[in-house]
Amino acid sequence: MFAVLSPKRRRSGFGLALPVILLLLAFFVVPVAALLARSVTEPEFGLQNYKALLGTATYAKVFFNTFFIAALVTFVTILIAFPVAWLLAIVPGIWGQVVFAVILLSMWTNLLARTYAWMVLLQKTGLVNKVLIGMGIIDTPLTLTNNLIGVTIGMVYIMLPFMILPLMGVIKKIDPAILQAAALCGASKGQALVRVLLPLAMPGIASGGLMVFVMSLGYFVTPSLLGGTSNMMLAEMIAQQVQSLLNWGLGGAAAFVLLVVTLAIYALQLRFVETEGR
């Protein structure tokens, strides 16, 4: 039986939700509507901006770079974050707290400062190349900036906390007796990892992966500083169109397409999680 709210309670609930509704209208609905309007009215009314955006090889390459880099960063972040989250979930005492504090500290550090720090570390005379040469792994310095390598390293470092935290929360809820039962049934460590731990941790991987992927799609600072022109992403192209070329129509179209794609991915993830839950 569904409870029927009285008109007074309905009015009270609407009053409580009104500030949130006004906030969404002012800072989301109105800007998105203005963006959509400019994308179809500048320089003239029509869909010419979307046609140029989706039908030009240069812009198509930017779209490909954006989704490829976002997928690559998400994949690498999951590979690194999973063992770290597992370690944080099982290590008791002060050591786990220290590692967790370091992860939180990296989130609180200024994004621009972290990106510039990686620029210094990854340059040809930086610490990374010096260590590799000192260990005898390489003879000449590697080019680690202004390319895909630099962008991936910088973005993975920034995205790691957003993957570790949801994974750690899910892994902590897994009963250790389940893994012990798998071992008693003859499962090896690899089998227990693939067939028991990974499926149970999948909600954390899905939520963290979605967060990292969506954030990577719209990232601007790190790709623009650590990447080159051949690795331009959509956010950098939008900034270039709006700030340098004053082409609000094309920039608005690109931003609106990115928003639609992001919302579609989020809707698919919600549908997937709901189906898995059932």
C-alpha positions in Angstrom: 0.0 0.0 0.0 1.4 3.4 -0.9 0.9 6.2 1.6 -1.0 9.2 0.2 0.6 12.5 1.3 -1.7 15.3 2.4 -1.7 18.5 0.4 0.0 20.3 3.3 2.8 17.7 3.3 3.2 17.9 -0.4 3.5 21.7 -0.2 6.0 21.4 2.6 8.1 18.9 0.5 8.0 21.2 -2.5 9.1 24.1 -0.3 12.1 22.1 0.9 13.1 21.1 -2.6 12.6 24.6 -4.1 16.1 25.9 -3.3 17.6 22.9 -5.0 15.4 23.3 -8.0 16.2 27.0 -8.3 19.9 26.2 -8.0 19.7 23.6 -10.8 17.8 26.0 -13.0 20.2 28.9 -12.4 23.5 27.0 -12.7 22.7 24.1 -15.0 19.5 24.3 -17.0 19.8 28.0 -18.0 23.5 27.8 -19.0 22.9 24.6 -21.0 19.9 26.1 -22.8 22.0 29.2 -23.6 24.8 27.0 -24.9 22.4 25.1 -27.1 20.9 28.3 -28.4 24.3 29.8 -29.4 25.3 26.5 -31.1 22.4 26.7 -33.5 22.2 30.5 -34.0 25.9 31.6 -34.4 27.0 32.7 -36.9 23.5 32.0 -38.4 20.5 29.8 -37.6 20.9 26.2 -38.4 22.9 23.0 -37.7 26.1 24.0 -39.6 28.2 23.9 -36.4 27.2 20.3 -35.7 27.8 19.4 -39.3 31.3 21.0 -39.2 32.0 19.3 -35.9 31.0 15.8 -36.9 32.0 16.0 -40.5 35.5 17.4 -40.4 38.5 15.1 -40.1 40.3 17.5 -37.7 37.5 17.6 -35.3 36.8 13.9 -35.7 40.4 13.3 -34.6 39.9 15.4 -31.5 36.8 13.3 -30.6 38.8 10.1 -31.1 41.7 11.5 -29.0 39.2 12.4 -26.2 37.5 9.0 -25.9 40.7 7.1 -26.5 42.7 8.9 -23.8 39.7 8.8 -21.4 39.4 5.0 -21.9 43.2 4.5 -21.6 43.3 6.5 -18.4 40.4 4.7 -16.9 41.9 1.3 -17.7 45.3 2.1 -16.3 43.7 3.7 -13.2 41.8 0.6 -12.5 44.9 -1.6 -12.8 46.8 0.6 -10.3 43.9 1.4 -8.0 42.7 -2.2 -7.4 45.8 -3.5 -5.5 46.1 -0.2 -3.6 42.4 -0.4 -2.6 42.9 -4.0 -1.6 45.9 -3.1 0.5 44.0 -0.3 2.2 41.2 -2.7 3.0 43.2 -5.4 4.6 46.2 -3.6 6.2 45.3 -2.8 9.8 46.7 -0.1 12.1 48.8 3.0 11.4 50.2 1.9 8.0 46.8 1.8 6.3 45.9 5.2 7.8 49.2 6.7 6.5 48.6 5.5 3.0 45.0 6.7 3.1 46.2 10.1 4.3 48.7 10.4 1.5 45.9 9.7 -1.0 43.6 12.3 0.5 46.5 14.8 0.6 47.0 14.3 -3.2 43.4 15.2 -3.7 43.6 18.3 -1.7 46.8 19.6 -3.5 46.2 22.2 -6.2 45.6 20.6 -9.6 47.9 23.1 -11.4 50.7 22.6 -8.9 50.5 18.8 -9.4 50.5 19.1 -13.2 53.5 21.4 -13.1 55.3 19.0 -10.8 54.9 16.2 -13.3 56.2 18.5 -16.0 59.4 18.9 -14.0 59.6 15.2 -13.2 59.0 14.0 -16.7 61.2 16.4 -18.7 64.4 15.1 -20.3 66.5 16.5 -17.4 63.9 15.5 -14.8 64.1 13.0 -12.0 62.4 10.1 -13.9 64.9 10.1 -16.7 67.8 10.5 -14.3 66.7 7.5 -12.3 66.2 5.4 -15.4 69.7 6.3 -16.8 71.3 5.8 -13.4 69.8 2.3 -13.2 71.1 1.5 -16.6 67.6 0.9 -18.1 68.0 3.6 -20.8 71.0 5.3 -22.3 69.4 8.5 -23.6 66.6 10.5 -22.0 63.0 9.6 -23.0 60.5 12.1 -24.3 57.8 11.9 -21.7 56.0 15.2 -22.2 54.0 16.7 -25.0 52.8 13.3 -26.0 50.4 10.5 -25.0 52.7 9.2 -22.3 52.8 12.4 -20.4 49.1 12.9 -20.6 48.4 9.4 -19.4 50.8 9.6 -16.5 49.5 13.0 -15.3 45.8 12.1 -15.6 46.2 8.7 -14.0 47.9 10.3 -11.0 45.1 12.8 -10.6 42.3 10.2 -11.1 43.7 7.5 -8.8 41.9 8.8 -5.6 38.5 8.8 -7.4 39.0 5.1 -8.2 40.6 4.0 -5.0 38.0 5.4 -2.6 34.9 3.7 -4.1 36.9 0.4 -4.6 38.1 0.5 -1.0 34.6 0.9 0.3 33.3 -2.1 -1.7 36.3 -4.3 -0.9 36.0 -3.6 2.9 32.4 -4.9 2.8 33.5 -8.3 1.3 33.5 -11.0 4.0 37.0 -12.6 4.2 35.3 -15.9 4.8 34.2 -16.0 1.2 37.8 -16.0 0.0 38.7 -18.6 2.7 35.8 -20.8 1.4 37.1 -20.5 -2.1 40.6 -21.6 -1.0 39.1 -24.5 0.9 37.3 -25.6 -2.3 40.6 -25.8 -4.1 40.7 -22.4 -5.8 44.2 -21.0 -6.4 44.9 -17.3 -5.6 44.5 -16.4 -9.2 41.1 -18.2 -9.4 39.9 -16.6 -6.2 40.9 -13.2 -7.6 39.2 -13.6 -11.0 36.2 -15.6 -10.0 35.4 -14.4 -6.5 37.0 -11.0 -5.6 36.6 -9.2 -8.9 32.9 -10.0 -9.4 32.2 -8.9 -5.8 34.2 -5.7 -6.3 32.5 -4.9 -9.7 30.1 -2.3 -8.3 33.1 -0.3 -7.0 35.0 -0.8 -10.3 31.9 0.3 -12.3 31.2 3.4 -10.2 34.8 4.5 -10.0 35.4 3.7 -13.6 32.4 5.8 -14.7 33.6 8.7 -12.5 37.2 8.6 -13.9 36.0 8.2 -17.5 33.5 11.1 -17.4 36.0 13.4 -15.6 38.7 12.5 -18.1 36.4 13.4 -21.0 36.2 17.0 -19.9 39.7 17.5 -18.5 41.6 20.5 -19.7 44.6 21.5 -17.6 46.6 18.3 -17.6 46.2 17.4 -21.3 47.0 21.0 -22.4 50.2 21.1 -20.3 51.5 17.6 -20.7 50.1 16.8 -24.1 51.0 18.0 -27.6 48.9 19.3 -30.4 48.5 15.8 -31.8 46.8 14.7 -28.6 44.4 17.6 -28.3 41.2 16.7 -26.4 37.7 18.2 -26.7 37.9 20.5 -23.7 41.1 22.1 -25.0 39.5 22.5 -28.4 36.4 24.1 -26.9 38.6 26.6 -24.9 40.5 27.4 -28.1 37.3 28.0 -30.1 35.8 30.2 -27.5 38.8 32.1 -26.1 41.1 32.4 -29.0 38.8 32.3 -32.1 35.7 33.7 -30.4 33.7 31.0 -32.2 31.0 30.5 -29.7 28.8 28.6 -32.1 31.2 25.7 -32.7 32.5 25.8 -29.1 28.9 25.5 -27.8 28.1 22.7 -30.2 31.2 20.7 -29.1 30.3 21.3 -25.4 26.7 20.3 -26.0 27.8 17.1 -27.8 30.2 16.3 -24.9 27.4 16.8 -22.4 25.0 14.6 -24.3 27.5 11.8 -24.6 28.4 12.0 -20.9 24.7 11.8 -19.8 24.2 8.9 -22.2 27.1 7.0 -20.7 25.8 7.7 -17.2 22.3 6.5 -18.1 23.8 3.3 -19.6 25.8 2.7 -16.4 22.7 3.2 -14.3 20.8 0.8 -16.4 23.6 -1.8 -16.2 23.8 -1.5 -12.4 20.0 -1.8 -12.1 20.0 -4.9 -14.3 22.9 -6.4 -12.3 21.1 -5.7 -9.1 18.0 -7.5 -10.2 
